[in-house]
Amino acid sequence: MATHEFDVVILGGGSGGYAAALRASELGRRVALIEKDKLGGTCLHRGCIPTKALLHAAEVADHIRTAGKVGVTATLDGIDAAGVRAYREGIVAKKHKGLEGLIKARGITVVSGSGRLEADRSVTVGEDRYVGADIVLATGSYSRSLPGLEIGGRIITSEQALALETIPERVIVLGGGVIGVEFASVWRSFGAEVTIVEALPHLVPNEDVALSKGLERAFRRRGITYSLGVRFQSAEQDDSQVTVTLEDGTTFSGDYLLVAVGRGPASDDLGFEEAGVRLERGFVQTDEQLRTDAPGVWAVGDIVPGLQLAHRSFLQGIAVAERIAGMSVPAVPESQIPRVTYCSPEVASVGLTEDAAVAEHGADAVVSYEYNLAGNGKSEIIGTGGTVKVVRQKDGPVLGVHLLGDRVGELITEGQLAVSWEAHPEDIAPLIHAHPTQSEALGEAFLALAGKPLHAL
């Protein structure tokens, strides 16, 4: 077995892994990046980028349908599934090529193959052994299912949904979280009949209830149906359809059942526990600096408990590379990481929901304000409704920012700054938001909480 020595060996070339590789290389470390598939991982090839390309195609279709409302004569003749797929794959290919060039330019050694962590701070790939002064585990996640619900045929995950060569006529989506509502939004825009089944009381159940209820109203107006608060029981399929039965006996039928019940950590059979890395329910356990129990072994991204977001993985990969280099890097609380769901309308948030803020600080110590996008000029122009909700500690800092409406994901960075810097609304109120922009809606909420509303009562 040939042995290759590096300063840092990274297992997994997705968002967290390649971010760690790039930063470690910048800091003068010799880096080996091991990836069994393609650089970029799930996010680039089967997740963030291709799904957002689909969502943009869906947005274009909706704009054409409503073009007459703004005086533009246009007709939607249909959706060219092959054309949408070519558009999506072209974007992914371009981003992949750019990433490969960046990794090569930084002098990072890329190893293609399945790696396994060993107890001597090394990773084996076939007949080769890669030894690092530090090891970073970044193996990502996979689409989960429910016990007894086997993926196959007309029962699919998001990976198979992306590979469909036709637009389905009827779809059932099991799970009303981020992945479920995004695909539901795409398929509805493409003309499908869509039903979402969510066992919890609301869609996007991890968000502030004001956003969840607003999204439910918006989906209802779009013709997306949903069942809330009743658990899935079983699914049966034949050559023509899938039939889903809930625990209360309700049934739904469709061409496909998309299983979107979350993602599990990709940690099985990789040697982690044998090498001294502690797992719980498959997730790698770390301290707040992302060190595992095995000396010199770190973990980042979806295999670490918490939000499974590409930008969280980037953040953690960069932080670990800097800590390996001896730099002092503070841990970023999960509540300060922005979250965006790219359905139509979009959902974006950062910080505590109002319920979480009340639980932490007490009902008498929390104040919130909601601003309806109907009062925002730019939102009216682009034809979106929605809500801006800001939660603050009474006479204290902003605790949470919660947005619902088309394109509001572009506003969440301001919310992140407010929450992370513990800004008071009074600090932000004097700052000018350009007119007419959707950012004014966020400014209006800050003004109201500072006691001087302008366009709101």
Secondary structure, DSSP 8 states (H G I E B T S, - for coil): -EEEEEEEEEE--SHHHHHHHHHHHHTT--EEEEESS-TTHHHHHHSHHHHHHHHHHHHHHHHHHTGGGGT---------HHHHHHHHHHHHHHHHHHHHHHHHHTT-EEEES-EEEETTTEEEETTEEEEEEEEEE---EEE---TT---BTTEE-HHHHHH-SS--SEEEEE--SHHHHHHHHHHHHTT-EEEEEESSSSSSTTS-HHHHHHHHHHHHHHT-EEEES--EEEEEE-SS-EEEEETTS-EEEESEEEE-S-EEE--TTSSTGGGT--EETTEE---TT-B-SSTTEEE-GGGSSS---HHHHHHHHHHHHHHHTT-------GGGS-EEE-SSS-EEEEE--HHHHHHHH-GGGEEEEEEEGGG-HHHHHHT---EEEEEEETTS-EEEEEEESTTGGGGHHHHHHHHHTT--HHHHTTS---TT-THHHHHHHHHHHTT--SS--
